[in-house]
């Protein structure tokens, strides 16, 4: 099930306008995975 979720997040990442291969790789590296890109909460400063 976890592999399915990761695949769904990867597909969703490719559907974001303006996010290409390089940006996607940078986001994954920065956030530590695909899921945190979508689940991380924005700071409320």
C-alpha positions in Angstrom: 0.0 0.0 0.0 2.8 2.4 0.8 4.3 1.9 -2.7 1.0 2.8 -4.2 0.8 6.0 -2.2 4.3 7.0 -3.3 3.4 6.3 -6.9 0.3 8.5 -6.6 2.4 11.3 -5.1 4.9 11.0 -7.9 2.2 11.2 -10.5 0.6 14.2 -8.7 4.0 16.0 -8.7 4.2 15.6 -12.5 0.8 17.2 -12.9 1.8 20.5 -11.1 2.2 23.3 -13.7 5.7 24.6 -13.9 7.3 21.6 -12.1 9.6 19.7 -14.5 12.0 16.8 -13.9 14.7 19.0 -12.3 12.4 20.9 -10.0 10.7 17.7 -8.9 14.1 16.1 -8.1 15.1 19.2 -6.1 11.8 19.2 -4.2 12.1 15.5 -3.3 15.7 16.0 -2.1 14.8 19.1 -0.1 11.7 17.6 1.5 13.1 14.1 2.1 10.6 12.3 -0.1 7.6 12.7 -2.3 4.9 12.6 0.4 6.2 15.4 2.5 5.9 17.8 -0.5 2.1 17.4 -0.2 1.7 16.8 3.5 4.0 19.4 5.0 2.2 22.3 6.6 3.0 25.9 5.8 4.6 27.9 8.5 2.2 30.5 10.1 4.6 33.3 10.7 
